Amino acid sequence: MSGNHQHTPKRSSKDRVAGAAIALGFDIEIITMPASTRTAQDAAVACGCQVGQIVKSLIFERHDNQQLVLLLIAGHNQVDMDLAANVIGSALDRADAKKVRRETGFAIGGVSPIGHLCAMDVYIDPDLLEFEMVWAAAGAPNAVFSISPDRLIDGTNARLLKGNQ
């Protein structure tokens, strides 16, 4: 490195997730899979669970103020954009991959529900609450952890993504 920047070792995304888990009091084990868990189907096969137990951490950008929003969606579901806009109070746009990386510290495909570099509103798919345990990305396309949906809600301050709020 050159210039006046102090060199600090760059923590990996997985290390950041592990640190966030400790700070939140989560007792998790980050598991590195031999193959990618980038898609919900791949992750379900690797984790030996139902596709619905996979937490897709999807980053969107509010149309009104360009703030990032994290949607935690069950692996077998797609985002209902009209419902999301109604609940959140703004239309949503898919966030640019470079902005996601710059602001959250995660690359698309490895976005975790915890350990972001920036604060953002979090919303969770109520279908995830049907399971005792769910699996989420841990900062890399082949890293996951399991957690109860209730603990995930508590740790992320997630609001339910459902109508009639």
N, C-alpha and C positions, 0 to 999 in steps of 0.2 A: 504494500500500500504506500502511496505517496501523499504528500500534503500534510496537513495538520490533523488528520483524522487519527484518533486513538484506535488501535487495533484491539477489538474484542472478538473472541472466538464466536463464530456464527453458530447459533444453536439450530439443529435440524428441526424441521416441522414436527417430527415425532417427539423430539425432546420437549418442544414447546407444549404439545398436547399432554405429555406426561407431567410436566410442571403444573399446567393448569388443572389437571385432575387432582394432584396433591393439594393445590391451593383450595380447590372446591370440596375437599374431603372425599373424593371418589376413590374407592378401592377397586381400581381396574388393572387389567393386564393388557398391554398392547401386544398384539400378536402379529408377527410378520408372516404373511402367507407366501408360499413358494410361487404362486401365480398372481396376476393382477386381480384385484377386487373392484376394479373401476366401475363395472356395471352392477346393478342390483342383482341380476341373475348370477353373475360370476361370484359375487360376494356371498350369496345364499348357498351356492354349491360349496364354496371354500369353508364357510362357517357351519355347514350342516344344519341350516335352519330354513324356514319358509321365506320367500321373497318379501312378504309383508313385514318381516322382522328387521329388514335392512333399512337403516335411516339414510335417506338421500339428503345430503346437506347442500341445498341449492341457494346460490347467491343471486339476488335480484337487486335492481336499482330502482328506487322510487322515482316515478316520472316527475313528481312535483319539485323535489329538492336534490335529486341524485344521490341521496344517502343509501348505503347498502342495507339490505334486509336479508336475513337468513331464514329460509323455510326448511323445516325438517319434515320430510315427506316419506311416508311408508313406501317401500320398494315397489309394491305392486300398483301404486297410484301415480297419476299425473297431477300436476298443479292445476286446480280450477282457477284460472286467472281472474275471472269475474268475481268469484268468492273472495279470493285473496285481495283484490283491489277494494272490495267492499269492507272487509275486516280491517285492512291496513289504512285505508283512507286515501289511497293514491293508486293510480295504475302503476303497474310494474313493467320494467324492461329487463331483458336478460343482461346481466352485467358483463362487461368486456373482460376477457380473461386476464389482460394486463392489469386492469384496475383491481380485479379480485386478488391477484398475486401481490400487488403493491400494497393494498390496504389491509388484507387479512393475513398475508404471509403464506397463504396456501395456493397451490396450483389446482386448477379444475381437475377433478378426479380424485383428489386427496383432501378435499375440504372437510375439516372436522367440525363438529358442533361446538367445540371448546378450543381455547388457545389462540384465538384471533388476535392480531396486532391492534385492531380497532374495535371500539364498542359498536354494537348494532342491535336493532330490534330483532327478536327471534320469535317465530311462530311455528307451532308443531301440529302436524296432522293428527287428529283425534284417533285415527285407525291404529296408530302406534301404541295407544293405551290398551289395546286388546291383548297385548303380549306381556308376559312376566319379564322377559328379557329382549332387548333389541341390540343390534350390532351397528356401529357407526365407524366411519373412516377416522383414522388416527394420524392424519397428516401426510400420508403417502398412498399411492394407488394400490399398494399391497399390504397396508397396515390397518388393522381394525381393533376395536375393543367392544366388549359387551357391557350393558348397563340396563338397569330398570328404567322404563320410560318416566316414572315419577321422579327419580333422581336426576334424569336428564332435564326435565322441566324445571326442577328446583335450581339446578346448577346454571342453567342458561336464562332463567327468568322468562321462559317461553310462554307465549299466550296461545290458546287453542285457536286453530284456524278452522272456524266453523261459523255457520250463519246464525243470525239472531243473537248477536253478542250484546 
